[in-house]
């Protein structure tokens, strides 16, 4: 897997996990869902993604989006 696919996978997991936590634990977990969505939105325009930087430092091969 390359960085692009892993970023999408991690973001999707975080969104699903935080929605489930908001249903079964506390509604404040929806703030985390909003944070993930906002980060994805800004990454589309700026090209800066903290998760992509972490994965690049870990040696994951880059895709086309986060070069």
mmCIF file as Biopython writes it, N, C-alpha, C and O atoms, coordinates in Angstrom:
data_model
#
loop_
_atom_site.group_PDB
_atom_site.id
_atom_site.type_symbol
_atom_site.label_atom_id
_atom_site.label_alt_id
_atom_site.label_comp_id
_atom_site.label_asym_id
_atom_site.label_entity_id
_atom_site.label_seq_id
_atom_site.pdbx_PDB_ins_code
_atom_site.Cartn_x
_atom_site.Cartn_y
_atom_site.Cartn_z
_atom_site.occupancy
_atom_site.B_iso_or_equiv
_atom_site.auth_seq_id
_atom_site.auth_asym_id
_atom_site.pdbx_PDB_model_num
ATOM 1   N N  . UNK A ? 1  ? 0.845   -1.191 0.000  1.0 0.0 1  A 1 
ATOM 2   C CA . UNK A ? 1  ? 0.000   0.000  0.000  1.0 0.0 1  A 1 
ATOM 3   C C  . UNK A ? 1  ? 0.880   1.240  0.000  1.0 0.0 1  A 1 
ATOM 4   O O  . UNK A ? 1  ? 1.963   1.259  0.585  1.0 0.0 1  A 1 
ATOM 5   N N  . UNK A ? 2  ? 0.392   2.265  -0.665 1.0 0.0 2  A 1 
ATOM 6   C CA . UNK A ? 2  ? 1.135   3.524  -0.657 1.0 0.0 2  A 1 
ATOM 7   C C  . UNK A ? 2  ? 0.506   4.493  0.351  1.0 0.0 2  A 1 
ATOM 8   O O  . UNK A ? 2  ? -0.515  4.196  0.972  1.0 0.0 2  A 1 
ATOM 9   N N  . UNK A ? 3  ? 1.139   5.645  0.493  1.0 0.0 3  A 1 
ATOM 10  C CA . UNK A ? 3  ? 0.708   6.630  1.486  1.0 0.0 3  A 1 
ATOM 11  C C  . UNK A ? 3  ? -0.735  7.062  1.257  1.0 0.0 3  A 1 
ATOM 12  O O  . UNK A ? 3  ? -1.502  7.187  2.211  1.0 0.0 3  A 1 
ATOM 13  N N  . UNK A ? 4  ? -1.113  7.293  -0.008 1.0 0.0 4  A 1 
ATOM 14  C CA . UNK A ? 4  ? -2.459  7.779  -0.305 1.0 0.0 4  A 1 
ATOM 15  C C  . UNK A ? 4  ? -3.529  6.825  0.221  1.0 0.0 4  A 1 
ATOM 16  O O  . UNK A ? 4  ? -4.478  7.244  0.885  1.0 0.0 4  A 1 
ATOM 17  N N  . UNK A ? 5  ? -3.367  5.563  -0.079 1.0 0.0 5  A 1 
ATOM 18  C CA . UNK A ? 5  ? -4.364  4.574  0.350  1.0 0.0 5  A 1 
ATOM 19  C C  . UNK A ? 5  ? -4.379  4.408  1.865  1.0 0.0 5  A 1 
ATOM 20  O O  . UNK A ? 5  ? -5.441  4.227  2.461  1.0 0.0 5  A 1 
ATOM 21  N N  . UNK A ? 6  ? -3.208  4.469  2.488  1.0 0.0 6  A 1 
ATOM 22  C CA . UNK A ? 6  ? -3.157  4.347  3.947  1.0 0.0 6  A 1 
ATOM 23  C C  . UNK A ? 6  ? -3.790  5.549  4.638  1.0 0.0 6  A 1 
ATOM 24  O O  . UNK A ? 6  ? -4.438  5.392  5.672  1.0 0.0 6  A 1 
ATOM 25  N N  . UNK A ? 7  ? -3.613  6.744  4.085  1.0 0.0 7  A 1 
ATOM 26  C CA . UNK A ? 7  ? -4.249  7.937  4.663  1.0 0.0 7  A 1 
ATOM 27  C C  . UNK A ? 7  ? -5.764  7.784  4.623  1.0 0.0 7  A 1 
ATOM 28  O O  . UNK A ? 7  ? -6.446  8.062  5.610  1.0 0.0 7  A 1 
ATOM 29  N N  . UNK A ? 8  ? -6.292  7.340  3.474  1.0 0.0 8  A 1 
ATOM 30  C CA . UNK A ? 8  ? -7.737  7.126  3.366  1.0 0.0 8  A 1 
ATOM 31  C C  . UNK A ? 8  ? -8.212  6.043  4.331  1.0 0.0 8  A 1 
ATOM 32  O O  . UNK A ? 8  ? -9.262  6.185  4.959  1.0 0.0 8  A 1 
ATOM 33  N N  . UNK A ? 9  ? -7.446  4.968  4.449  1.0 0.0 9  A 1 
ATOM 34  C CA . UNK A ? 9  ? -7.832  3.867  5.344  1.0 0.0 9  A 1 
ATOM 35  C C  . UNK A ? 9  ? -7.838  4.315  6.805  1.0 0.0 9  A 1 
ATOM 36  O O  . UNK A ? 9  ? -8.772  4.008  7.545  1.0 0.0 9  A 1 
ATOM 37  N N  . UNK A ? 10 ? -6.810  5.032  7.217  1.0 0.0 10 A 1 
ATOM 38  C CA . UNK A ? 10 ? -6.728  5.503  8.609  1.0 0.0 10 A 1 
ATOM 39  C C  . UNK A ? 10 ? -7.830  6.513  8.889  1.0 0.0 10 A 1 
ATOM 40  O O  . UNK A ? 10 ? -8.472  6.452  9.937  1.0 0.0 10 A 1 
ATOM 41  N N  . UNK A ? 11 ? -8.058  7.441  7.966  1.0 0.0 11 A 1 
ATOM 42  C CA . UNK A ? 11 ? -9.121  8.438  8.158  1.0 0.0 11 A 1 
ATOM 43  C C  . UNK A ? 11 ? -10.484 7.758  8.241  1.0 0.0 11 A 1 
ATOM 44  O O  . UNK A ? 11 ? -11.301 8.114  9.090  1.0 0.0 11 A 1 
ATOM 45  N N  . UNK A ? 12 ? -10.736 6.789  7.373  1.0 0.0 12 A 1 
ATOM 46  C CA . UNK A ? 12 ? -12.001 6.061  7.413  1.0 0.0 12 A 1 
ATOM 47  C C  . UNK A ? 12 ? -12.180 5.306  8.715  1.0 0.0 12 A 1 
ATOM 48  O O  . UNK A ? 12 ? -13.272 5.290  9.284  1.0 0.0 12 A 1 
ATOM 49  N N  . UNK A ? 13 ? -11.106 4.678  9.190  1.0 0.0 13 A 1 
ATOM 50  C CA . UNK A ? 13 ? -11.176 3.967  10.464 1.0 0.0 13 A 1 
ATOM 51  C C  . UNK A ? 13 ? -11.463 4.929  11.610 1.0 0.0 13 A 1 
ATOM 52  O O  . UNK A ? 13 ? -12.300 4.644  12.466 1.0 0.0 13 A 1 
ATOM 53  N N  . UNK A ? 14 ? -10.767 6.075  11.630 1.0 0.0 14 A 1 
ATOM 54  C CA . UNK A ? 14 ? -10.990 7.064  12.691 1.0 0.0 14 A 1 
ATOM 55  C C  . UNK A ? 14 ? -12.426 7.580  12.688 1.0 0.0 14 A 1 
ATOM 56  O O  . UNK A ? 14 ? -13.028 7.740  13.750 1.0 0.0 14 A 1 
ATOM 57  N N  . UNK A ? 15 ? -12.975 7.842  11.512 1.0 0.0 15 A 1 
ATOM 58  C CA . UNK A ? 15 ? -14.349 8.338  11.423 1.0 0.0 15 A 1 
ATOM 59  C C  . UNK A ? 15 ? -15.324 7.281  11.936 1.0 0.0 15 A 1 
ATOM 60  O O  . UNK A ? 15 ? -16.196 7.582  12.752 1.0 0.0 15 A 1 
ATOM 61  N N  . UNK A ? 16 ? -15.178 6.049  11.461 1.0 0.0 16 A 1 
ATOM 62  C CA . UNK A ? 16 ? -16.085 4.986  11.915 1.0 0.0 16 A 1 
ATOM 63  C C  . UNK A ? 16 ? -15.959 4.736  13.413 1.0 0.0 16 A 1 
ATOM 64  O O  . UNK A ? 16 ? -16.962 4.572  14.108 1.0 0.0 16 A 1 
ATOM 65  N N  . UNK A ? 17 ? -14.723 4.705  13.908 1.0 0.0 17 A 1 
ATOM 66  C CA . UNK A ? 17 ? -14.517 4.464  15.336 1.0 0.0 17 A 1 
ATOM 67  C C  . UNK A ? 17 ? -15.110 5.584  16.182 1.0 0.0 17 A 1 
ATOM 68  O O  . UNK A ? 17 ? -15.741 5.321  17.205 1.0 0.0 17 A 1 
ATOM 69  N N  . UNK A ? 18 ? -14.912 6.834  15.760 1.0 0.0 18 A 1 
ATOM 70  C CA . UNK A ? 18 ? -15.434 7.939  16.570 1.0 0.0 18 A 1 
ATOM 71  C C  . UNK A ? 18 ? -16.955 8.020  16.505 1.0 0.0 18 A 1 
ATOM 72  O O  . UNK A ? 18 ? -17.582 8.416  17.487 1.0 0.0 18 A 1 
ATOM 73  N N  . UNK A ? 19 ? -17.563 7.660  15.385 1.0 0.0 19 A 1 
ATOM 74  C CA . UNK A ? 19 ? -19.028 7.634  15.316 1.0 0.0 19 A 1 
ATOM 75  C C  . UNK A ? 19 ? -19.571 6.549  16.237 1.0 0.0 19 A 1 
ATOM 76  O O  . UNK A ? 19 ? -20.540 6.772  16.963 1.0 0.0 19 A 1 
ATOM 77  N N  . UNK A ? 20 ? -18.948 5.377  16.208 1.0 0.0 20 A 1 
ATOM 78  C CA . UNK A ? 20 ? -19.392 4.305  17.109 1.0 0.0 20 A 1 
ATOM 79  C C  . UNK A ? 20 ? -19.195 4.690  18.569 1.0 0.0 20 A 1 
ATOM 80  O O  . UNK A ? 20 ? -20.049 4.404  19.408 1.0 0.0 20 A 1 
ATOM 81  N N  . UNK A ? 21 ? -18.075 5.337  18.877 1.0 0.0 21 A 1 
ATOM 82  C CA . UNK A ? 21 ? -17.851 5.783  20.251 1.0 0.0 21 A 1 
ATOM 83  C C  . UNK A ? 21 ? -18.875 6.843  20.664 1.0 0.0 21 A 1 
ATOM 84  O O  . UNK A ? 21 ? -19.293 6.885  21.820 1.0 0.0 21 A 1 
ATOM 85  N N  . UNK A ? 22 ? -19.275 7.691  19.725 1.0 0.0 22 A 1 
ATOM 86  C CA . UNK A ? 22 ? -20.273 8.708  20.066 1.0 0.0 22 A 1 
ATOM 87  C C  . UNK A ? 22 ? -21.639 8.084  20.307 1.0 0.0 22 A 1 
ATOM 88  O O  . UNK A ? 22 ? -22.422 8.601  21.104 1.0 0.0 22 A 1 
ATOM 89  N N  . UNK A ? 23 ? -21.934 6.992  19.637 1.0 0.0 23 A 1 
ATOM 90  C CA . UNK A ? 23 ? -23.220 6.318  19.830 1.0 0.0 23 A 1 
ATOM 91  C C  . UNK A ? 23 ? -23.237 5.562  21.160 1.0 0.0 23 A 1 
ATOM 92  O O  . UNK A ? 23 ? -24.207 5.649  21.913 1.0 0.0 23 A 1 
ATOM 93  N N  . UNK A ? 24 ? -22.177 4.829  21.442 1.0 0.0 24 A 1 
ATOM 94  C CA . UNK A ? 24 ? -22.176 3.933  22.593 1.0 0.0 24 A 1 
ATOM 95  C C  . UNK A ? 24 ? -21.495 4.490  23.837 1.0 0.0 24 A 1 
ATOM 96  O O  . UNK A ? 24 ? -21.620 3.906  24.913 1.0 0.0 24 A 1 
ATOM 97  N N  . UNK A ? 25 ? -20.776 5.605  23.716 1.0 0.0 25 A 1 
ATOM 98  C CA . UNK A ? 25 ? -20.062 6.115  24.893 1.0 0.0 25 A 1 
ATOM 99  C C  . UNK A ? 25 ? -20.452 7.554  25.213 1.0 0.0 25 A 1 
ATOM 100 O O  . UNK A ? 25 ? -21.096 7.813  26.229 1.0 0.0 25 A 1 
ATOM 101 N N  . UNK A ? 26 ? -20.058 8.501  24.338 1.0 0.0 26 A 1 
ATOM 102 C CA . UNK A ? 26 ? -20.292 9.908  24.627 1.0 0.0 26 A 1 
ATOM 103 C C  . UNK A ? 26 ? -20.351 10.687 23.314 1.0 0.0 26 A 1 
ATOM 104 O O  . UNK A ? 26 ? -19.538 10.460 22.418 1.0 0.0 26 A 1 
ATOM 105 N N  . UNK A ? 27 ? -21.305 11.598 23.202 1.0 0.0 27 A 1 
ATOM 106 C CA . UNK A ? 27 ? -21.486 12.372 21.977 1.0 0.0 27 A 1 
ATOM 107 C C  . UNK A ? 27 ? -20.305 13.270 21.642 1.0 0.0 27 A 1 
ATOM 108 O O  . UNK A ? 27 ? -20.154 13.681 20.492 1.0 0.0 27 A 1 
ATOM 109 N N  . UNK A ? 28 ? -19.484 13.576 22.601 1.0 0.0 28 A 1 
ATOM 110 C CA . UNK A ? 28 ? -18.341 14.451 22.355 1.0 0.0 28 A 1 
ATOM 111 C C  . UNK A ? 28 ? -17.312 13.837 21.410 1.0 0.0 28 A 1 
ATOM 112 O O  . UNK A ? 28 ? -16.443 14.548 20.906 1.0 0.0 28 A 1 
ATOM 113 N N  . UNK A ? 29 ? -17.393 12.540 21.162 1.0 0.0 29 A 1 
ATOM 114 C CA . UNK A ? 29 ? -16.506 11.913 20.186 1.0 0.0 29 A 1 
ATOM 115 C C  . UNK A ? 29 ? -16.750 12.446 18.779 1.0 0.0 29 A 1 
ATOM 116 O O  . UNK A ? 29 ? -15.891 12.292 17.911 1.0 0.0 29 A 1 
ATOM 117 N N  . UNK A ? 30 ? -17.894 13.066 18.534 1.0 0.0 30 A 1 
ATOM 118 C CA . UNK A ? 30 ? -18.163 13.635 17.216 1.0 0.0 30 A 1 
ATOM 119 C C  . UNK A ? 30 ? -17.235 14.811 16.900 1.0 0.0 30 A 1 
ATOM 120 O O  . UNK A ? 30 ? -17.046 15.150 15.732 1.0 0.0 30 A 1 
ATOM 121 N N  . UNK A ? 31 ? -16.660 15.429 17.921 1.0 0.0 31 A 1 
ATOM 122 C CA . UNK A ? 31 ? -15.661 16.465 17.685 1.0 0.0 31 A 1 
ATOM 123 C C  . UNK A ? 31 ? -14.449 15.880 16.966 1.0 0.0 31 A 1 
ATOM 124 O O  . UNK A ? 31 ? -13.861 16.533 16.103 1.0 0.0 31 A 1 
ATOM 125 N N  . UNK A ? 32 ? -14.077 14.659 17.316 1.0 0.0 32 A 1 
ATOM 126 C CA . UNK A ? 32 ? -12.954 14.002 16.655 1.0 0.0 32 A 1 
ATOM 127 C C  . UNK A ? 32 ? -13.289 13.706 15.193 1.0 0.0 32 A 1 
ATOM 128 O O  . UNK A ? 32 ? -12.434 13.851 14.319 1.0 0.0 32 A 1 
ATOM 129 N N  . UNK A ? 33 ? -14.526 13.293 14.926 1.0 0.0 33 A 1 
ATOM 130 C CA . UNK A ? 33 ? -14.975 13.069 13.556 1.0 0.0 33 A 1 
ATOM 131 C C  . UNK A ? 33 ? -14.857 14.359 12.754 1.0 0.0 33 A 1 
ATOM 132 O O  . UNK A ? 33 ? -14.383 14.349 11.618 1.0 0.0 33 A 1 
ATOM 133 N N  . UNK A ? 34 ? -15.286 15.463 13.344 1.0 0.0 34 A 1 
ATOM 134 C CA . UNK A ? 34 ? -15.177 16.756 12.681 1.0 0.0 34 A 1 
ATOM 135 C C  . UNK A ? 34 ? -13.737 17.162 12.425 1.0 0.0 34 A 1 
ATOM 136 O O  . UNK A ? 34 ? -13.430 17.740 11.382 1.0 0.0 34 A 1 
ATOM 137 N N  . UNK A ? 35 ? -12.852 16.864 13.365 1.0 0.0 35 A 1 
ATOM 138 C CA . UNK A ? 35 ? -11.434 17.170 13.194 1.0 0.0 35 A 1 
ATOM 139 C C  . UNK A ? 35 ? -10.842 16.397 12.016 1.0 0.0 35 A 1 
ATOM 140 O O  . UNK A ? 35 ? -10.092 16.959 11.218 1.0 0.0 35 A 1 
ATOM 141 N N  . UNK A ? 36 ? -11.173 15.124 11.908 1.0 0.0 36 A 1 
ATOM 142 C CA . UNK A ? 36 ? -10.674 14.304 10.798 1.0 0.0 36 A 1 
ATOM 143 C C  . UNK A ? 36 ? -11.196 14.848 9.471  1.0 0.0 36 A 1 
ATOM 144 O O  . UNK A ? 36 ? -10.439 14.973 8.509  1.0 0.0 36 A 1 
ATOM 145 N N  . UNK A ? 37 ? -12.483 15.171 9.420  1.0 0.0 37 A 1 
ATOM 146 C CA . UNK A ? 37 ? -13.059 15.720 8.198  1.0 0.0 37 A 1 
ATOM 147 C C  . UNK A ? 37 ? -12.436 17.050 7.812  1.0 0.0 37 A 1 
ATOM 148 O O  . UNK A ? 37 ? -12.153 17.281 6.637  1.0 0.0 37 A 1 
ATOM 149 N N  . UNK A ? 38 ? -12.218 17.925 8.782  1.0 0.0 38 A 1 
ATOM 150 C CA . UNK A ? 38 ? -11.594 19.220 8.517  1.0 0.0 38 A 1 
ATOM 151 C C  . UNK A ? 38 ? -10.164 19.036 8.014  1.0 0.0 38 A 1 
ATOM 152 O O  . UNK A ? 38 ? -9.726  19.743 7.107  1.0 0.0 38 A 1 
ATOM 153 N N  . UNK A ? 39 ? -9.449  18.097 8.596  1.0 0.0 39 A 1 
ATOM 154 C CA . UNK A ? 39 ? -8.078  17.833 8.162  1.0 0.0 39 A 1 
ATOM 155 C C  . UNK A ? 39 ? -8.043  17.302 6.726  1.0 0.0 39 A 1 
ATOM 156 O O  . UNK A ? 39 ? -7.175  17.692 5.945  1.0 0.0 39 A 1 
ATOM 157 N N  . UNK A ? 40 ? -8.977  16.420 6.376  1.0 0.0 40 A 1 
ATOM 158 C CA . UNK A ? 40 ? -9.049  15.927 4.998  1.0 0.0 40 A 1 
ATOM 159 C C  . UNK A ? 40 ? -9.372  17.065 4.034  1.0 0.0 40 A 1 
ATOM 160 O O  . UNK A ? 40 ? -8.814  17.138 2.939  1.0 0.0 40 A 1 
ATOM 161 N N  . UNK A ? 41 ? -10.269 17.945 4.446  1.0 0.0 41 A 1 
ATOM 162 C CA . UNK A ? 41 ? -10.662 19.083 3.612  1.0 0.0 41 A 1 
ATOM 163 C C  . UNK A ? 41 ? -9.478  20.016 3.351  1.0 0.0 41 A 1 
ATOM 164 O O  . UNK A ? 41 ? -9.240  20.409 2.209  1.0 0.0 41 A 1 
ATOM 165 N N  . UNK A ? 42 ? -8.745  20.367 4.393  1.0 0.0 42 A 1 
ATOM 166 C CA . UNK A ? 42 ? -7.622  21.275 4.202  1.0 0.0 42 A 1 
ATOM 167 C C  . UNK A ? 42 ? -6.497  20.601 3.429  1.0 0.0 42 A 1 
ATOM 168 O O  . UNK A ? 42 ? -5.783  21.276 2.687  1.0 0.0 42 A 1 
ATOM 169 N N  . UNK A ? 43 ? -6.316  19.295 3.579  1.0 0.0 43 A 1 
ATOM 170 C CA . UNK A ? 43 ? -5.272  18.585 2.836  1.0 0.0 43 A 1 
ATOM 171 C C  . UNK A ? 43 ? -5.557  18.589 1.338  1.0 0.0 43 A 1 
ATOM 172 O O  . UNK A ? 43 ? -4.629  18.564 0.529  1.0 0.0 43 A 1 
ATOM 173 N N  . UNK A ? 44 ? -6.824  18.620 0.968  1.0 0.0 44 A 1 
ATOM 174 C CA . UNK A ? 44 ? -7.178  18.667 -0.451 1.0 0.0 44 A 1 
ATOM 175 C C  . UNK A ? 44 ? -6.708  19.967 -1.097 1.0 0.0 44 A 1 
ATOM 176 O O  . UNK A ? 44 ? -6.395  19.982 -2.288 1.0 0.0 44 A 1 
ATOM 177 N N  . UNK A ? 45 ? -6.655  21.045 -0.341 1.0 0.0 45 A 1 
ATOM 178 C CA . UNK A ? 45 ? -6.271  22.338 -0.892 1.0 0.0 45 A 1 
ATOM 179 C C  . UNK A ? 45 ? -4.806  22.680 -0.670 1.0 0.0 45 A 1 
ATOM 180 O O  . UNK A ? 45 ? -4.176  23.297 -1.529 1.0 0.0 45 A 1 
ATOM 181 N N  . UNK A ? 46 ? -4.258  22.285 0.476  1.0 0.0 46 A 1 
ATOM 182 C CA . UNK A ? 46 ? -2.888  22.676 0.799  1.0 0.0 46 A 1 
ATOM 183 C C  . UNK A ? 46 ? -1.865  21.604 0.462  1.0 0.0 46 A 1 
ATOM 184 O O  . UNK A ? 46 ? -0.696  21.914 0.235  1.0 0.0 46 A 1 
ATOM 185 N N  . UNK A ? 47 ? -2.292  20.341 0.427  1.0 0.0 47 A 1 
ATOM 186 C CA . UNK A ? 47 ? -1.350  19.244 0.200  1.0 0.0 47 A 1 
ATOM 187 C C  . UNK A ? 47 ? -0.616  18.827 1.456  1.0 0.0 47 A 1 
ATOM 188 O O  . UNK A ? 47 ? 0.214   17.918 1.414  1.0 0.0 47 A 1 
ATOM 189 N N  . UNK A ? 48 ? -0.910  19.485 2.590  1.0 0.0 48 A 1 
ATOM 190 C CA . UNK A ? 48 ? -0.262  19.134 3.855  1.0 0.0 48 A 1 
ATOM 191 C C  . UNK A ? 48 ? -1.136  18.174 4.640  1.0 0.0 48 A 1 
ATOM 192 O O  . UNK A ? 48 ? -2.290  18.478 4.940  1.0 0.0 48 A 1 
ATOM 193 N N  . UNK A ? 49 ? -0.588  17.019 4.971  1.0 0.0 49 A 1 
ATOM 194 C CA . UNK A ? 49 ? -1.308  16.024 5.761  1.0 0.0 49 A 1 
ATOM 195 C C  . UNK A ? 49 ? -0.353  15.444 6.802  1.0 0.0 49 A 1 
ATOM 196 O O  . UNK A ? 49 ? 0.636   14.808 6.438  1.0 0.0 49 A 1 
ATOM 197 N N  . UNK A ? 50 ? -0.630  15.653 8.085  1.0 0.0 50 A 1 
ATOM 198 C CA . UNK A ? 50 ? 0.258   15.127 9.120  1.0 0.0 50 A 1 
ATOM 199 C C  . UNK A ? 50 ? 0.432   13.602 9.050  1.0 0.0 50 A 1 
ATOM 200 O O  . UNK A ? 50 ? 1.532   13.097 9.271  1.0 0.0 50 A 1 
ATOM 201 N N  . UNK A ? 51 ? -0.642  12.872 8.745  1.0 0.0 51 A 1 
ATOM 202 C CA . UNK A ? 51 ? -0.537  11.419 8.653  1.0 0.0 51 A 1 
ATOM 203 C C  . UNK A ? 51 ? 0.391   11.013 7.507  1.0 0.0 51 A 1 
ATOM 204 O O  . UNK A ? 51 ? 1.146   10.049 7.633  1.0 0.0 51 A 1 
ATOM 205 N N  . UNK A ? 52 ? 0.336   11.741 6.397  1.0 0.0 52 A 1 
ATOM 206 C CA . UNK A ? 52 ? 1.220   11.449 5.266  1.0 0.0 52 A 1 
ATOM 207 C C  . UNK A ? 52 ? 2.677   11.672 5.653  1.0 0.0 52 A 1 
ATOM 208 O O  . UNK A ? 52 ? 3.552   10.904 5.252  1.0 0.0 52 A 1 
ATOM 209 N N  . UNK A ? 53 ? 2.940   12.713 6.425  1.0 0.0 53 A 1 
ATOM 210 C CA . UNK A ? 53 ? 4.309   12.975 6.885  1.0 0.0 53 A 1 
ATOM 211 C C  . UNK A ? 53 ? 4.809   11.842 7.791  1.0 0.0 53 A 1 
ATOM 212 O O  . UNK A ? 53 ? 5.958   11.413 7.684  1.0 0.0 53 A 1 
ATOM 213 N N  . UNK A ? 54 ? 3.940   11.368 8.674  1.0 0.0 54 A 1 
ATOM 214 C CA . UNK A ? 54 ? 4.314   10.275 9.574  1.0 0.0 54 A 1 
ATOM 215 C C  . UNK A ? 54 ? 4.590   9.000  8.782  1.0 0.0 54 A 1 
ATOM 216 O O  . UNK A ? 54 ? 5.578   8.309  9.034  1.0 0.0 54 A 1 
ATOM 217 N N  . UNK A ? 55 ? 3.720   8.693  7.829  1.0 0.0 55 A 1 
ATOM 218 C CA . UNK A ? 55 ? 3.907   7.489  7.031  1.0 0.0 55 A 1 
ATOM 219 C C  . UNK A ? 55 ? 5.155   7.584  6.152  1.0 0.0 55 A 1 
ATOM 220 O O  . UNK A ? 55 ? 5.848   6.585  5.957  1.0 0.0 55 A 1 
ATOM 221 N N  . UNK A ? 56 ? 5.447   8.768  5.623  1.0 0.0 56 A 1 
ATOM 222 C CA . UNK A ? 56 ? 6.654   8.945  4.817  1.0 0.0 56 A 1 
ATOM 223 C C  . UNK A ? 56 ? 7.895   8.717  5.661  1.0 0.0 56 A 1 
ATOM 224 O O  . UNK A ? 56 ? 8.852   8.086  5.211  1.0 0.0 56 A 1 
ATOM 225 N N  . UNK A ? 57 ? 7.880   9.237  6.904  1.0 0.0 57 A 1 
ATOM 226 C CA . UNK A ? 57 ? 9.012   9.032  7.810  1.0 0.0 57 A 1 
ATOM 227 C C  . UNK A ? 57 ? 9.165   7.558  8.189  1.0 0.0 57 A 1 
ATOM 228 O O  . UNK A ? 57 ? 10.267  7.105  8.500  1.0 0.0 57 A 1 
ATOM 229 N N  . UNK A ? 58 ? 8.068   6.822  8.161  1.0 0.0 58 A 1 
ATOM 230 C CA . UNK A ? 58 ? 8.113   5.388  8.490  1.0 0.0 58 A 1 
ATOM 231 C C  . UNK A ? 58 ? 8.562   4.542  7.299  1.0 0.0 58 A 1 
ATOM 232 O O  . UNK A ? 58 ? 8.731   3.329  7.426  1.0 0.0 58 A 1 
ATOM 233 N N  . UNK A ? 59 ? 8.755   5.184  6.139  1.0 0.0 59 A 1 
ATOM 234 C CA . UNK A ? 59 ? 9.270   4.469  4.994  1.0 0.0 59 A 1 
ATOM 235 C C  . UNK A ? 59 ? 8.229   3.899  4.054  1.0 0.0 59 A 1 
ATOM 236 O O  . UNK A ? 59 ? 8.559   3.076  3.200  1.0 0.0 59 A 1 
ATOM 237 N N  . UNK A ? 60 ? 6.981   4.316  4.190  1.0 0.0 60 A 1 
ATOM 238 C CA . UNK A ? 60 ? 5.923   3.849  3.294  1.0 0.0 60 A 1 
ATOM 239 C C  . UNK A ? 60 ? 6.111   4.534  1.941  1.0 0.0 60 A 1 
ATOM 240 O O  . UNK A ? 60 ? 6.355   5.739  1.898  1.0 0.0 60 A 1 
ATOM 241 N N  . UNK A ? 61 ? 6.004   3.798  0.845  1.0 0.0 61 A 1 
ATOM 242 C CA . UNK A ? 61 ? 6.195   4.425  -0.469 1.0 0.0 61 A 1 
ATOM 243 C C  . UNK A ? 61 ? 5.111   5.460  -0.770 1.0 0.0 61 A 1 
ATOM 244 O O  . UNK A ? 61 ? 3.937   5.243  -0.470 1.0 0.0 61 A 1 
ATOM 245 N N  . UNK A ? 62 ? 5.515   6.596  -1.370 1.0 0.0 62 A 1 
ATOM 246 C CA . UNK A ? 62 ? 4.531   7.646  -1.661 1.0 0.0 62 A 1 
ATOM 247 C C  . UNK A ? 62 ? 3.633   7.266  -2.837 1.0 0.0 62 A 1 
ATOM 248 O O  . UNK A ? 62 ? 4.002   6.476  -3.706 1.0 0.0 62 A 1 
ATOM 249 N N  . UNK A ? 63 ? 2.439   7.863  -2.828 1.0 0.0 63 A 1 
ATOM 250 C CA . UNK A ? 63 ? 1.539   7.756  -3.965 1.0 0.0 63 A 1 
ATOM 251 C C  . UNK A ? 63 ? 1.647   9.032  -4.782 1.0 0.0 63 A 1 
ATOM 252 O O  . UNK A ? 63 ? 2.680   9.700  -4.757 1.0 0.0 63 A 1 
ATOM 253 N N  . UNK A ? 64 ? 0.611   9.367  -5.490 1.0 0.0 64 A 1 
ATOM 254 C CA . UNK A ? 64 ? 0.634   10.570 -6.334 1.0 0.0 64 A 1 
ATOM 255 C C  . UNK A ? 64 ? 0.170   11.825 -5.599 1.0 0.0 64 A 1 
ATOM 256 O O  . UNK A ? 64 ? 0.591   12.928 -5.945 1.0 0.0 64 A 1 
ATOM 257 N N  . UNK A ? 65 ? -0.688  11.676 -4.596 1.0 0.0 65 A 1 
ATOM 258 C CA . UNK A ? 65 ? -1.306  12.844 -3.972 1.0 0.0 65 A 1 
ATOM 259 C C  . UNK A ? 65 ? -0.367  13.597 -3.026 1.0 0.0 65 A 1 
ATOM 260 O O  . UNK A ? 65 ? -0.391  14.827 -2.996 1.0 0.0 65 A 1 
ATOM 261 N N  . UNK A ? 66 ? 0.450   12.889 -2.259 1.0 0.0 66 A 1 
ATOM 262 C CA . UNK A ? 66 ? 1.247   13.532 -1.207 1.0 0.0 66 A 1 
ATOM 263 C C  . UNK A ? 66 ? 2.725   13.446 -1.501 1.0 0.0 66 A 1 
ATOM 264 O O  . UNK A ? 66 ? 3.487   13.005 -0.640 1.0 0.0 66 A 1 
ATOM 265 N N  . UNK A ? 67 ? 3.166   13.851 -2.686 1.0 0.0 67 A 1 
ATOM 266 C CA . UNK A ? 67 ? 4.591   13.846 -3.023 1.0 0.0 67 A 1 
ATOM 267 C C  . UNK A ? 67 ? 5.261   15.086 -2.489 1.0 0.0 67 A 1 
ATOM 268 O O  . UNK A ? 67 ? 6.465   15.264 -2.672 1.0 0.0 67 A 1 
#
